[in-house]
């Protein structure tokens, strides 16, 4: 199925990168379904990023996915300094409601038959967040390989590189995940190096099959180890990507750049396990407790102003009517920057609530944001706070102590 864009609504992705981090790491992320039978035909929304055109039947879904695309783009170009494909041809992403594409069993499908790359994603309330980030990373790398003239680019990108890209997107939307992954990795043996070096094609138009969550995280640590080793020898990571795009196997690339290690069987055998242990045992980001995260956000969203000469306490939603006051805008801006600096320390239970409040603060300063839309953002943030409070109570009840 292809989405018709004759009645599309075109919008630049302004809030997508922020909206992308509001959704929880696990669980469903799906958007709205098609209009019911007999209703108006759904309008198609197009949201654009530097490398992606995201088509959806509702603006929120398109903005959310475009936000993940923007995170992926920023990470990729900051790491590899890779030039965009010639002609500026972007990856086309179509979010297909399950009711409209019931035949598609896999979470996603990639089509590169027309000289470009089109990604079809099954979009509904059961859409898995991990599968979505893998799909976007797979399509993105397919376009990178395709732009360099690689034949069958869908199968050319190594599974571990696709997985690592997806995990980098995840940790940029929720930084505290890295500490969580490190804790899991400390009690998990590393994936054997031969699995990363395996050159047999694993990827296909419908993805990589079953890639367990543990494998996704280990691919992340493997990439971080590679990056550190390349950086230690002052070799840009782009050299690794250039070798892979050029059809060179991983072992051949490492033997060329690390000849002293690869010529010694003992050092070669220990190169990955030792690097893995070092990475996962390093001190991670210091994370607030649930109680500290809750109290921090309570302070960040408590305001006292005197618009009529007498101090009064305001909830953030009530400040929408006072956007015209300089003192209110300045205080919101100050709180926003404080939240952005400290969000690395947010407890995972409260991370979404922090992010959703950040979305509200960001919108408060925008002249393009209408009051009604800003009020809806605060309602969403308030719902996230309620959900975080309930989740904290569940965790407290499960472990029998107060954090």
Secondary structure, 3 states (H helix, E strand, C coil): CCCCCCCCEEEECCCHHHHHHHCCCCCECCCCCCCCCCCCCCCCEEEECCCEEEEECCHHHHHHHHHHHHHHHHHHHHHHCCCCCHHHCCEEEEEEEHHHCCCCCCCEEEECCCCCCEEEEEECCCCEHHHHHHHHHHHHHHHHHHHCCCCCHHHHCCHHHHHHHHHHHHHHHCCCHHHHHHHHHCCCCCCCHHHHHCCCCCCECCECCCCCHHHHHHHHHHHHHHHHHHHHCCCCCHHHHHHHHCCCCHHHHHHHHCHHHHCCHHHHHHHHHHHHHHHHHCCCCCCCCHHHHHHHHHHHCEEEECCCCCCEEEEHHHHHHHCCCHHHHHHHHHHHHHHHHHHHHCCHHHHHHHHHHHHHHHHHCCCCCCHHHHHHHHHHHHHHHHHHHHHHHHHHHHHCCCC
